[in-house]
Every structure is written in C-alpha cells, then in structure tokens.
Amino acid sequence: MKKYKKNSGGNLLLKTGMVWAVLLVATVLMFFISIAIGSVRFSLPEIWYALWHEDAGNAYVIIYSLRLPRALLAILVGASLSSAGALLQAVMRNPLADPGTIGVSAGAGTAAITILLLFPNMTLSVPLFAFIGAAIACVLIYLLAWNDGINPVRIILAGVAVNAVLGGYNSFLQLQNSDNLSGVLAFMNGSLSGRNWTHVRVMALYAGIGLFLAFLCIRNANALQLGDEMAKNLGVRVNASRIALSAVSAFLAAATVSEVGMIGFVGLVAPHIARMLVGSDYKVLLPTSMLTGAFMVLLADTIGRSIWPGTEIPVGIMMSVFGGPFFLYMLRKRGNFNGA
C-alpha cells in the first residue's frame, strides 16, 4: 500500500512537471510569435538583433517599443486574472465563479468609467479608483451575503445582483456621454493596444504583490474547497479566509482592469483547464492556472491584431469569442464541475 502511494505521488509529480513544461514552452513560443507577426513580420534573427541594437531602425521601434511590452503585459494580465479566478472558485466552491461573475471587476470598471467620462482631467488616478471600486463592490457583496456567517451561494447571488446594478449604471453613464466614448469603449472591451513600458512596470508591481499574496493563500484555498466543517476542523477561520482570498482576488482583478480594461473569461476558463490537467490541489493548480491564463491572453491578443489586416480586435472581445463557446463545450462534455 505504501509503495502504491509512493508510486502514485511520483506519477502525479511527473505529470505536473510535464504539464508545466508544455505550458511554459507553449507560452514562450507564443511570446515570440506575438512579437514576430503583425502588420510587419519579422524573422527570429531580426527580432534578436532589434532587441539588442537601437540602430535597427523601425524594427527596433516596432519590436522593442510596441510589441515586446504588449506581449509581456499580456502574460502578466493572464496570470493575474487566472489567479484571481482560481481563488474565488475556492471561496465559492464553484468553478463558475470569477471576478467578472460576482461583480468585483464590474466595481473596478465602474469606478474607472466614472473617472474617464465625468472627470477626464483625473485620468492618471484611474488605477487608484479602480482599486477603490473593486474594494467597495467586494465589501458590498459580503454585506449583502452576510447572515450569521457567509454562505458561498449567497455570495454568488449577491455578486450577480451587484454586477447587474453596476452594469445598468455603466450603460446609463455611456448613454449620457455618447459623444465621448472612444476611450471608454476600448476600456470596456479590454485592449492592450498602445500599452508601453510604463504599463508593464506598473502591472508587474501589482502582479508581483498580488501573486505573492495568492501563493500565501494556498493552504486556506485548499481547506475552503473541502467545505466549512472540514476547514474548521483543520483550524482554518472560514469567514476570515473567505474575506482574505476575496481581497487578494479583488486586488488582482482591479490591477488588470486599471491597466487594460475589462477582460472576461480568463479567470473562469483558465483555472478550469488547470483543474482538468493537474487536479484541485492549489499547490499545483495555482501555478498551472497562471501559465494557462498567460498563454490564453497572449494567444487571444496575437490573433486579435493579426486575423484581420488593418483592423485590431480587442483582446477582451477575442476572449469572449473563444472563451464562451469553449466553456459551454466543457460544460456539455463533463456534465458537471466537480473538479478533477
């Protein structure tokens, strides 16, 4: 029996290592493809030369100043959103949960849209207000869901209600400011267009903090998905853990919203794919979700700016186009979402 368990653990470790290796190689390949293709195509030697020599002319400008920061930002955004979704799925014990579903992203988006439309001279403060909006939405959801404790079902229902109300407010605000929607539409659809090294540095800081906190939450995430009673028996403070995990998720979601706008389905689909590949243990699920989300956003952005010459489709729209049908396919194929 002990030998069987040892072999089983070794097989799981080998499988996880293979999955990580495949995802890492796929992401690296996608990274170079995203830099190589576009309105102007470059070979690998041209890319390598342009990265290290400013005298490469237009190639240097296009590769180093435009495509490279965009690709890095896509990776950071994908890792952050997928981690946020994975944490919320532990909180809710429901793989249908993600920052967009329960209203956290909507809170960040609403605050940002309000600044962009009503206070355009305060555009530089959008990240701050996105964080505040996400925090307020998160607090409101928990207040509505609280009844001698927090029940995952009530959190989801409260989140859906908050999401609907904020969506209505956003639509009203856009109707009242229909002459000034160009920047807001790009924000609502989630776009990496025009992002530069400043955005990468800011997002790297946010992602670094948020992902570090996410890894600190692994033990509590594993406990929460076992159920409240089991988590209490393991010495976990259930309500405090739910609030802490939700706060980290809100931080990661607000960071991405403030930098690139609203991008859906990453936090929903990436953790589910990761769960199918490596199981439900957050020690391996969280890193796998990060790699999967990074690859997904990088792929979606590359296709969006390459599939239609002369036109760029925002990454948020591409994720909706591919993410929605994929999730419905998985729903029909598996019949339930009980994890691995």
C-alpha positions in Angstrom: 0.0 0.0 0.0 2.8 2.4 0.9 4.6 1.5 -2.3 1.4 2.2 -4.3 1.0 5.6 -2.7 4.7 6.4 -3.3 4.3 5.5 -7.0 1.1 7.4 -7.3 2.7 10.5 -5.8 5.7 10.1 -8.2 3.4 9.8 -11.2 1.4 12.9 -10.1 4.7 14.8 -9.8 5.9 13.7 -13.2 2.5 14.6 -14.8 2.5 18.0 -13.2 6.1 18.6 -14.3 5.2 17.6 -17.9 2.1 19.9 -17.9 4.2 22.8 -16.6 6.9 22.2 -19.2 4.4 22.0 -22.1 2.6 25.2 -20.9 5.9 27.0 -20.4 7.2 26.0 -23.9 3.9 26.9 -25.5 3.9 30.3 -23.8 7.5 31.1 -24.8 6.7 30.1 -28.4 3.6 32.2 -28.4 5.6 35.1 -27.0 8.0 35.1 -29.9 5.2 34.5 -32.4 3.3 37.6 -31.0 6.5 39.7 -31.5 7.1 38.3 -35.0 3.7 38.7 -36.6 1.5 41.7 -37.3 1.2 44.4 -40.0 5.0 43.9 -40.4 6.5 40.5 -40.0 10.0 39.7 -38.6 12.2 36.7 -38.6 13.7 35.4 -35.4 17.2 36.7 -36.2 15.7 40.1 -36.9 13.9 40.1 -33.6 17.0 39.1 -31.7 19.1 41.8 -33.4 16.4 44.5 -32.8 16.2 43.7 -29.1 19.8 44.5 -28.6 20.6 47.1 -31.2 19.0 50.5 -31.3 20.4 51.1 -34.8 17.9 48.5 -36.2 15.7 51.5 -37.1 11.9 50.8 -37.5 12.4 47.2 -36.4 13.7 48.4 -33.0 10.8 50.8 -32.6 8.2 48.2 -33.5 9.7 45.3 -31.6 11.1 46.9 -28.5 8.8 49.8 -28.0 5.5 48.3 -29.2 5.3 44.5 -29.4 7.6 43.5 -26.6 5.8 45.4 -23.8 2.5 44.4 -25.2 3.4 40.7 -25.0 4.8 41.0 -21.5 1.7 42.8 -20.4 -0.5 40.0 -21.8 1.4 37.5 -19.8 1.1 39.5 -16.6 -2.6 40.1 -17.2 -3.3 36.5 -17.9 -1.5 35.2 -14.9 -3.2 37.8 -12.6 -6.8 37.2 -13.9 -6.5 33.4 -13.8 -5.1 33.5 -10.2 -8.0 35.8 -9.2 -10.5 33.4 -10.7 -8.9 30.4 -9.0 -9.0 32.0 -5.6 -12.7 33.0 -6.0 -13.5 29.4 -7.1 -12.1 28.2 -3.8 -14.1 30.8 -1.9 -17.3 29.9 -3.6 -16.6 26.2 -4.0 -17.9 26.7 -7.6 -15.8 26.8 -10.8 -18.4 29.2 -12.3 -17.0 32.0 -10.1 -14.6 34.6 -11.3 -14.1 38.3 -10.8 -16.4 39.2 -13.6 -19.2 36.9 -12.5 -19.6 38.2 -8.9 -19.1 41.9 -9.7 -15.6 42.6 -8.5 -14.4 43.5 -12.0 -17.6 45.5 -12.5 -16.8 47.5 -9.4 -13.3 48.4 -10.7 -14.7 49.1 -14.2 -17.5 51.3 -12.9 -15.1 53.5 -10.9 -12.7 53.7 -13.9 -15.5 54.6 -16.3 -16.9 57.2 -14.0 -13.5 58.9 -13.9 -12.9 58.6 -17.7 -16.3 60.1 -18.5 -17.1 62.6 -15.7 -13.6 63.6 -14.6 -11.3 63.3 -17.6 -8.8 65.6 -16.0 -8.2 62.9 -13.4 -7.3 60.1 -15.8 -4.0 59.4 -14.1 -5.9 58.4 -10.9 -7.8 55.6 -12.7 -5.8 52.8 -11.1 -6.5 54.2 -7.6 -10.2 54.5 -8.2 -10.3 51.0 -9.8 -8.9 49.6 -6.6 -11.4 51.5 -4.6 -14.3 50.4 -6.8 -13.3 46.8 -6.6 -13.0 47.0 -2.8 -16.4 48.7 -2.4 -18.0 46.1 -4.6 -16.4 43.3 -2.6 -17.5 44.8 0.7 -21.0 45.4 -0.6 -21.2 41.8 -1.8 -20.2 40.4 1.6 -22.6 42.7 3.5 -25.4 41.5 1.3 -24.4 37.9 1.7 -23.8 38.0 5.5 -26.3 36.2 7.6 -24.7 34.8 10.8 -21.8 33.9 8.5 -21.0 33.8 4.8 -22.5 31.2 2.5 -21.0 30.7 -0.9 -24.4 30.6 -2.6 -25.4 33.9 -1.1 -22.1 35.4 -2.2 -22.7 34.4 -5.8 -26.3 35.7 -5.7 -25.2 38.9 -4.2 -22.4 39.2 -6.7 -24.8 38.7 -9.6 -27.1 41.4 -8.3 -24.3 43.9 -7.8 -22.9 43.1 -11.2 -26.4 43.7 -12.8 -26.8 47.1 -11.0 -23.3 48.3 -11.9 -23.8 47.2 -15.5 -27.0 49.3 -15.6 -25.2 52.3 -14.2 -22.4 51.9 -16.7 -24.9 51.7 -19.6 -26.7 54.8 -18.3 -23.4 56.7 -18.0 -22.4 55.8 -21.5 -25.8 56.9 -22.9 -25.4 60.3 -21.1 -21.9 60.8 -22.6 -22.3 59.3 -26.0 -20.1 61.9 -27.6 -17.1 60.9 -25.5 -17.0 57.1 -25.7 -13.9 56.3 -27.8 -11.6 55.7 -24.9 -14.3 54.1 -22.8 -15.3 51.5 -25.5 -11.7 50.4 -25.7 -11.6 50.1 -21.9 -14.9 48.2 -21.8 -13.7 45.7 -24.4 -10.3 45.2 -22.8 -7.4 46.2 -25.0 -3.6 46.0 -25.0 -3.3 48.5 -27.8 -1.0 51.4 -27.2 0.4 50.0 -24.0 4.1 50.8 -23.3 6.8 50.0 -20.8 5.2 52.2 -18.1 2.1 50.0 -18.1 4.4 46.9 -17.9 6.3 48.2 -14.9 3.1 49.2 -13.1 1.4 45.9 -13.9 4.5 44.0 -12.9 4.4 45.7 -9.5 0.7 45.0 -9.0 1.0 41.4 -10.2 4.1 40.7 -8.1 2.3 41.8 -4.9 -0.9 40.1 -5.8 0.6 36.8 -6.9 2.8 36.7 -3.8 -0.3 37.1 -1.6 -2.1 34.5 -3.7 0.6 31.9 -3.0 0.3 32.7 0.7 -3.4 31.8 0.4 -2.8 28.2 -0.9 -3.4 26.4 2.4 -6.6 28.2 3.1 -7.8 27.8 -0.5 -7.3 24.0 -0.2 -9.2 24.0 3.1 -12.1 26.1 1.9 -12.8 23.8 -1.1 -13.3 20.9 1.3 -16.3 22.6 2.9 -16.8 24.7 6.0 -16.9 22.0 8.6 -13.7 20.3 7.3 -11.9 23.6 7.1 -12.8 24.4 10.7 -11.6 21.0 11.8 -8.3 21.9 10.1 -8.0 25.1 12.2 -9.0 27.5 9.4 -11.1 30.6 10.2 -13.6 30.2 7.4 -15.1 33.6 7.2 -11.8 35.4 7.7 -10.2 33.2 5.0 -13.0 33.9 2.5 -12.6 37.6 3.1 -8.8 37.4 2.7 -9.0 35.3 -0.5 -11.6 37.6 -1.9 -9.5 40.7 -1.1 -6.5 39.2 -2.9 -8.7 38.3 -5.9 -10.2 41.8 -6.0 -6.7 43.4 -5.9 -5.5 41.3 -8.9 -8.7 42.0 -10.8 -8.6 45.7 -10.1 -4.9 45.8 -11.2 -5.8 44.3 -14.6 -8.9 46.5 -15.1 -6.9 49.7 -14.3 -4.2 48.9 -16.8 -6.0 47.2 -19.7 -9.8 47.4 -19.1 -12.4 44.6 -18.8 -11.3 41.2 -20.0 -13.6 38.3 -19.2 -13.5 34.5 -19.2 -9.8 34.2 -18.3 -10.5 33.8 -14.6 -13.3 31.4 -15.5 -11.7 29.1 -18.1 -8.0 29.0 -17.2 -8.5 27.6 -13.6 -10.9 25.0 -15.0 -8.5 23.8 -17.6 -5.8 23.7 -15.0 -8.0 21.7 -12.7 -8.5 19.2 -15.5 -4.8 18.9 -16.1 -3.4 18.7 -12.6 -6.3 18.3 -10.1 -7.6 20.5 -7.4 -4.6 20.9 -5.1 -3.8 24.6 -5.1 -0.1 23.9 -4.7 -0.1 22.9 -8.4 -3.5 24.3 -9.5 -2.5 28.0 -8.9 0.8 27.9 -10.9 -0.9 25.9 -13.7 -3.7 28.4 -13.8 -1.2 31.2 -14.1 0.6 29.6 -17.0 -2.7 28.7 -18.7 -4.0 32.2 -18.3 -0.8 33.8 -19.6 -0.9 31.7 -22.7 -4.6 32.3 -23.3 -4.3 36.1 -23.2 -1.2 36.1 -25.3 -2.8 33.9 -27.9 -6.1 35.9 -28.0 -4.2 39.2 -28.3 -2.0 37.9 -31.1 -5.0 36.5 -33.1 -7.0 39.7 -32.5 -4.4 42.0 -34.0 -3.4 39.6 -36.8 -6.5 37.9 -38.1 -8.0 40.9 -39.9 -5.4 43.0 -41.7 -5.8 46.7 -41.0 -8.1 46.1 -38.1 -7.4 45.2 -34.4 -9.9 43.3 -32.4 -9.5 44.0 -28.7 -8.3 41.1 -26.6 -11.5 41.2 -24.4 -13.7 40.5 -27.4 -11.4 37.7 -28.5 -11.6 36.1 -25.1 -15.4 36.3 -25.2 -15.5 34.8 -28.7 -13.3 31.8 -27.8 -13.9 31.6 -24.1 -17.7 31.4 -24.1 -18.1 28.6 -26.6 -15.2 26.7 -25.0 -16.7 26.9 -21.6 -20.1 25.7 -23.0 -18.3 22.8 -24.7 -16.6 21.8 -21.4 -20.0 22.0 -19.6 -21.6 19.7 -22.1 -18.6 17.3 -22.2 -18.1 16.9 -18.5 -21.7 17.4 -17.3 -20.6 18.9 -14.0 -17.8 21.0 -12.5 -16.7 18.9 -9.6 -13.0 19.4 -10.5 -10.5 16.8 -11.5 
